[in-house]
Every structure is written in structure tokens, then in C-alpha cells.
Amino acid sequence: MKRVIEAVPNFSEGRDPDFAAAAAGCFARSGCSVLHTTSDPDHHRSVVTVVGPPAAIEEGAVRAAKLARDRIDMRAHRGLHPRVGALDVLPFVPLAGLATAEVVHIAHRVSERIGRLGVPVFHYAEASRPPGRGLGEIRRGGFEALMAQEGGVAARRRRRADVVGLESAGRVHAWAHPTAGATCVGAREVLLAWNVDVKEVGIAEARRVAATLRESGGGHPGLRALALHLPQQDRLQISMTLARPDLIDPMVVFADLEAKVQNEGGRVAGTELIGMAPDSIDDEAAAAMRIRDWSPDRMLSQRLLALDEDCC
């Protein structure tokens, strides 16, 4: 049976049109298939979705980590999305022929190699010990909070990185590289990342909707939601991540969001899908959720099937 992993690296660069292509190229040159790339100038973030055998994914991830370290200076980074590093988040997802424990092992091995680039690594989700550490805990305060720890001027002591950054000159970074920050490496199941544009409401109303939708506010299990105003695009959106779209129907979440927005006097203008869609999103669901630029090849299972047919 084929062994296939998905990686979805998130980079803190969304304004350089060449960067996402260069990041995707790191994986393509390693033998991975690039399924999707997206960049956003307001979030100042690029997301690349790739699949491949474990060895190819590992090599591509390390190449991409080095690219991000060399090209992104977090000291100058200003964007809407929470972040701690140049290669901010690097999740690995088992798709075929691998158990979660094997993917955790791969995540830890990649973490050690990123650490040897001088960049500290924090583990999250199934890769953390114990499993289940959330990204919010690591990214609280952002890159600046980690640099305060690194410089010994933080008001509150925080946990060190799971893998410290070791530079060739012998310098050790326990929380953050001075320009590249830190990387969050995880192992998880397939999730759904999506942004819903809303109109005829203000940021206060959108924040109320997001607060009642997310799990921490008593809403849907496994849902993170944040209301954001995108100044460069003059858009107001509710940005969401659903951890288990196989257990929680995204259409139920969308219907709840739409009803809450309407109760605030607004309307949903459209949905942006980030990366690939899980099996719970088909043509009918995409139409109901008003996903822009939808086509069946955005479905992860369909792309995997097509890749398998191309190889045989």
C-alpha cells in the first residue's frame, strides 16, 4: 500500500508574489505533488498544500524551512493572522498507509532538522507531549512575546521550545530565532480552513458572531473563529478552522453563522476555501456555502485519486 502524507506549511509572507511559488518549489523538487497555494496580503500569509511519500515530504519541509529562514524577517512582519515565525505552522497529516504514531515520528524528525537550521520548534496537536497542545497557547503574544523570552525581558516565564534552535556558531535559541522566530510542527487529521465574507455589519457585530460560534465560546466543538477587517481589500470576514469536519458538518456551522449574521442585520457575501476540501464538502455543499472559485479538484480525495491514476 502506498504511504502518503499531506503537509500544509503556513508562511508569514503574503505580499511577495514570488514567495509562495518558491516555497511550493521546495516541495516539488523533492518529489511532492503541490495541490494548492494561496496568499493574502492582509493576513500577510501564504499556505501551500502538498502530498507525497514520507521521505519527499520531509526533504521538502526542511528546504522550505531554510527558504523561510533566509527570506522572511519577522521583525518587520505586520499582518492580521497570529504568528510566531517565518515558517509559522507545519502540520503533517496521514492520508494513506501510515498510522498517526508514524506521522508523529516524522514530525519530530523534521523538527530536529529545523532546529539545526537555528530555528526553535514547538510541537502541537498529536506531536506534543502530552498530545493535544493547541496553537493558541504557543502563539499567544506572537513573535514579539517569544523574543521577549529569548532576551530575558518577559514579564512571565514561558515554556521553552520542544526543540531548541542551534546555529552553526554554537548559539542556542530556546524560544525564537532573531529574524525567523519559531516554527510550530504538528501531526493532525484533515481539517477545514475557510474564511466567510460578511457585509452590512461592522467589526463589533462580526466579533460577536465569531465569539458565539467557536468552541471556546460554547459553540461548535473543534471550531476556532476570528473576526477580521482586511484593510487592503476592504473586506470583513470571519476566519475559521474546523478541526474535525468528519465529525462536525461544515454546513451546520455555515448555517449557524449565516443565521447569526442575519440576526445582526448583515448578510454572507461568499466563502473562501483555504487549501483543500475534506470529503464533507462536495458540489452541493460548496454551492450552499457559496465557496468562490469552486471546482471538484479542490476535493482532497479527488486529487489523490487523480494522482494515483496518473502514477499507474
C-alpha positions as CSV (number, residue, x, y, z in Angstrom):
1,M,0.0,0.0,0.0
2,K,1.2,3.5,-0.8
3,R,2.3,5.7,2.0
4,V,1.1,9.2,1.6
5,I,1.3,12.3,3.8
6,E,-0.1,15.7,3.4
7,A,1.8,18.8,4.6
8,V,0.2,22.3,4.9
9,P,3.0,24.7,5.7
10,N,1.9,28.3,6.6
11,F,4.4,31.0,5.9
12,S,4.5,34.6,7.2
13,E,4.7,36.2,3.8
14,G,1.7,37.1,1.7
15,R,2.8,40.1,-0.2
16,D,5.7,38.9,-2.3
17,P,4.1,37.2,-5.3
18,D,7.2,35.1,-5.9
19,F,7.5,33.6,-2.4
20,A,4.6,31.1,-2.5
21,A,5.9,29.7,-5.8
22,A,9.4,29.4,-4.3
23,A,8.0,27.6,-1.3
24,A,6.0,25.3,-3.4
25,G,9.1,24.6,-5.5
26,C,11.0,23.4,-2.4
27,F,8.4,20.5,-2.2
28,A,8.1,19.9,-6.0
29,R,11.9,19.5,-6.3
30,S,11.8,16.9,-3.5
31,G,9.2,14.8,-5.4
32,C,6.0,16.0,-3.8
33,S,2.8,17.0,-5.6
34,V,1.7,20.6,-5.0
35,L,-2.1,20.7,-4.8
36,H,-2.8,24.3,-3.9
37,T,-1.2,27.6,-2.9
38,T,-2.8,30.7,-1.6
39,S,-1.5,34.1,-0.4
40,D,-3.3,37.0,1.3
41,P,-1.7,40.5,1.8
42,D,-3.8,41.5,4.8
43,H,-3.2,38.2,6.7
44,H,0.4,38.5,5.3
45,R,0.4,34.8,5.0
46,S,0.8,32.1,2.3
47,V,-0.4,28.5,2.6
48,V,0.9,25.7,0.5
49,T,-0.8,22.2,0.4
50,V,1.4,19.3,-0.8
51,V,1.2,15.5,-0.7
52,G,3.8,12.8,-1.2
53,P,5.7,9.9,0.3
54,P,7.2,10.5,3.7
55,A,10.8,11.0,2.5
56,A,9.8,13.5,-0.1
57,I,7.6,15.5,2.3
58,E,10.4,15.5,4.9
59,E,13.0,16.8,2.4
60,G,10.6,19.4,1.0
61,A,9.7,20.6,4.5
62,V,13.3,21.2,5.5
63,R,14.1,23.0,2.3
64,A,11.0,25.2,2.8
65,A,12.1,25.9,6.4
66,K,15.5,27.1,5.2
67,L,13.9,29.3,2.5
68,A,11.6,30.9,5.1
69,R,14.5,31.5,7.5
70,D,16.6,33.2,4.8
71,R,13.9,35.3,3.2
72,I,11.5,36.4,5.9
73,D,12.4,38.9,8.6
74,M,9.8,38.6,11.4
75,R,11.0,41.9,12.9
76,A,9.3,43.7,10.0
77,H,6.2,41.5,9.7
78,R,2.8,43.1,10.3
79,G,-0.3,41.1,9.4
80,L,-3.7,40.2,10.8
81,H,-3.0,36.5,11.3
82,P,-1.5,35.3,14.7
83,R,2.1,34.2,14.1
84,V,5.4,33.3,15.8
85,G,7.7,32.6,12.9
86,A,8.7,32.7,9.2
87,L,7.6,29.1,8.7
88,D,4.9,29.6,11.2
89,V,3.0,26.3,11.2
90,L,3.9,23.0,9.7
91,P,1.3,20.2,10.1
92,F,1.6,16.7,8.9
93,V,-1.5,14.6,8.1
94,P,-1.6,10.9,7.5
95,L,-3.6,10.1,4.3
96,A,-2.7,6.5,3.3
97,G,-0.6,3.7,4.7
98,L,0.6,5.4,7.8
99,A,-0.6,5.4,11.4
100,T,-0.7,8.7,13.4
101,A,2.2,7.5,15.5
102,E,4.4,7.2,12.4
103,V,3.5,10.7,11.3
104,V,4.3,12.0,14.8
105,H,7.7,10.3,14.5
106,I,8.2,12.1,11.1
107,A,7.2,15.4,12.6
108,H,9.7,15.0,15.4
109,R,12.5,14.1,12.9
110,V,11.7,17.2,10.8
111,S,11.7,19.3,14.0
112,E,15.2,18.2,14.8
113,R,16.4,19.2,11.3
114,I,14.7,22.6,11.5
115,G,16.3,23.1,14.9
116,R,19.7,22.5,13.3
117,L,18.8,25.5,11.0
118,G,18.8,27.6,14.1
119,V,15.0,27.8,14.4
120,P,13.3,26.6,17.6
121,V,10.3,24.3,17.2
122,F,7.2,24.0,19.3
123,H,5.1,20.8,19.0
124,Y,1.3,20.9,18.9
125,A,-1.7,18.6,18.3
126,E,-0.7,14.9,18.2
127,A,3.0,15.8,18.0
128,S,3.0,17.4,21.5
129,R,3.7,15.6,24.8
130,P,1.1,15.1,26.1
131,P,-0.8,15.2,22.8
132,G,-3.4,17.9,22.3
133,R,-1.4,21.2,22.8
134,G,-3.2,24.0,20.9
135,L,-1.7,26.6,18.6
136,G,-3.3,29.4,20.6
137,E,-1.2,28.6,23.7
138,I,2.0,28.7,21.7
139,R,1.2,31.8,19.6
140,R,-0.2,33.9,22.5
141,G,1.6,37.3,22.2
142,G,3.1,36.3,18.8
143,F,6.7,36.6,17.7
144,E,7.3,39.5,19.9
145,A,6.4,37.6,23.1
146,L,8.9,34.8,22.2
147,M,11.6,37.4,21.5
148,A,11.0,38.9,24.9
149,Q,11.6,35.4,26.4
150,E,14.7,35.0,24.3
151,G,16.0,38.3,25.5
152,G,15.2,37.6,29.2
153,V,12.9,40.6,29.5
154,A,9.5,38.9,29.5
155,A,7.2,39.6,32.5
156,R,6.1,35.9,32.7
157,R,8.2,32.9,32.1
158,R,7.0,30.6,29.3
159,R,7.8,27.1,28.4
160,R,10.9,26.6,26.2
161,A,10.7,25.2,22.7
162,D,10.5,21.4,22.4
163,V,13.5,21.6,20.0
164,V,15.9,24.5,20.5
165,G,17.5,26.2,17.6
166,L,21.2,25.5,17.2
167,E,23.2,27.9,14.9
168,S,26.5,26.8,13.4
169,A,28.4,29.3,15.5
170,G,27.1,27.5,18.6
171,R,24.5,30.0,19.6
172,V,21.3,28.4,21.1
173,H,17.8,29.8,20.7
174,A,15.4,28.4,23.3
175,W,12.3,30.4,22.2
176,A,12.9,32.3,18.9
177,H,15.5,32.8,16.2
178,P,16.2,36.6,16.0
179,T,14.7,37.0,12.5
180,A,12.9,33.8,11.7
181,G,11.1,33.3,15.0
182,A,9.9,29.8,15.8
183,T,8.0,27.1,13.9
184,C,5.0,25.1,15.2
185,V,5.2,21.5,14.0
186,G,2.2,19.2,14.4
187,A,0.6,16.0,13.4
188,R,-3.2,16.0,13.0
189,E,-6.2,14.8,11.0
190,V,-7.6,16.5,7.9
191,L,-9.2,19.9,8.8
192,L,-11.2,22.6,7.1
193,A,-9.9,26.2,6.9
194,W,-12.3,28.8,5.5
195,N,-13.0,32.5,5.5
196,V,-16.5,33.8,5.2
197,D,-17.0,37.4,4.0
198,V,-19.8,39.3,5.6
199,K,-21.4,42.6,4.7
200,E,-23.7,45.3,6.2
201,V,-22.3,44.7,9.7
202,G,-19.3,46.2,11.5
203,I,-16.4,44.6,13.2
204,A,-18.1,44.6,16.6
205,E,-21.1,42.6,15.2
206,A,-18.7,40.2,13.4
207,R,-16.8,39.6,16.6
208,R,-20.0,38.8,18.4
209,V,-20.8,36.2,15.8
210,A,-17.3,34.7,15.9
211,A,-17.3,34.5,19.7
212,T,-20.6,32.5,19.8
213,L,-19.5,30.2,17.0
214,R,-16.2,29.0,18.4
215,E,-15.8,26.2,20.8
216,S,-14.2,28.4,23.5
217,G,-17.4,30.5,23.5
218,G,-19.7,27.5,23.9
219,G,-20.2,27.0,20.1
220,H,-19.2,24.2,17.8
221,P,-16.7,21.6,19.0
222,G,-13.3,22.0,17.4
223,L,-14.1,25.3,15.8
224,R,-11.8,28.3,16.0
225,A,-13.2,31.6,14.7
226,L,-11.9,35.1,14.5
227,A,-13.5,38.3,13.0
228,L,-11.1,40.4,10.9
229,H,-11.2,43.5,8.9
230,L,-8.9,43.3,5.8
231,P,-8.0,46.9,5.1
232,Q,-6.1,46.4,1.8
233,Q,-9.1,44.6,0.3
234,D,-11.8,46.4,2.3
235,R,-13.4,43.2,3.4
236,L,-14.8,42.0,6.7
237,Q,-14.5,38.3,7.3
238,I,-14.9,35.6,9.9
239,S,-11.9,33.3,9.6
240,M,-12.5,29.8,10.8
241,T,-10.7,26.4,11.3
242,L,-12.8,23.3,11.9
243,A,-10.6,20.5,13.4
244,R,-12.8,17.5,12.6
245,P,-15.0,18.2,9.6
246,D,-15.6,14.4,9.5
247,L,-17.5,14.7,12.8
248,I,-19.0,18.2,12.7
249,D,-20.8,19.0,9.5
250,P,-19.4,22.3,8.0
251,M,-22.8,23.1,6.5
252,V,-24.3,23.1,10.0
253,V,-21.6,25.6,11.1
254,F,-22.2,27.7,8.0
255,A,-25.9,27.8,8.5
256,D,-25.4,28.8,12.1
257,L,-23.0,31.6,11.1
258,E,-25.4,32.9,8.4
259,A,-28.3,33.0,10.8
260,K,-26.2,34.8,13.4
261,V,-25.0,37.4,10.8
262,Q,-28.6,37.9,9.7
263,N,-29.7,38.5,13.3
264,E,-27.0,41.2,13.4
265,G,-28.5,42.8,10.3
266,G,-25.9,41.6,7.9
267,R,-25.5,39.0,5.1
268,V,-22.9,36.5,3.9
269,A,-21.2,37.6,0.7
270,G,-19.1,34.5,0.0
271,T,-16.7,31.9,1.3
272,E,-13.0,31.5,0.6
273,L,-11.6,27.9,1.0
274,I,-8.0,27.7,2.2
275,G,-6.2,24.7,0.9
276,M,-8.1,21.5,0.0
277,A,-11.6,20.5,0.9
278,P,-12.4,17.4,3.1
279,D,-14.9,14.8,1.9
280,S,-17.7,16.6,3.8
281,I,-17.5,19.4,1.1
282,D,-19.0,18.3,-2.2
283,D,-20.5,20.3,-5.1
284,E,-23.8,20.7,-3.3
285,A,-22.2,21.8,0.0
286,A,-19.9,24.2,-1.9
287,A,-22.9,25.9,-3.6
288,A,-24.8,26.2,-0.4
289,M,-21.8,27.7,1.4
290,R,-21.1,30.0,-1.6
291,I,-17.5,28.9,-2.0
292,R,-15.8,31.1,-4.6
293,D,-13.9,29.5,-7.5
294,W,-15.1,26.1,-6.5
295,S,-14.3,23.0,-8.7
296,P,-14.3,19.3,-7.8
297,D,-10.5,19.2,-8.0
298,R,-10.4,21.2,-4.7
299,M,-11.6,18.0,-3.0
300,L,-8.6,16.3,-1.4
301,S,-9.9,12.7,-2.1
302,Q,-10.5,13.5,-5.8
303,R,-7.0,14.9,-6.3
304,L,-5.4,11.9,-4.5
305,L,-7.4,9.6,-6.8
306,A,-6.3,11.5,-9.9
307,L,-2.6,11.4,-8.8
308,D,-2.9,7.7,-8.1
309,E,-4.3,7.1,-11.6
310,D,-1.5,9.2,-13.2
311,C,1.1,7.0,-11.5
312,C,-0.4,3.7,-12.6
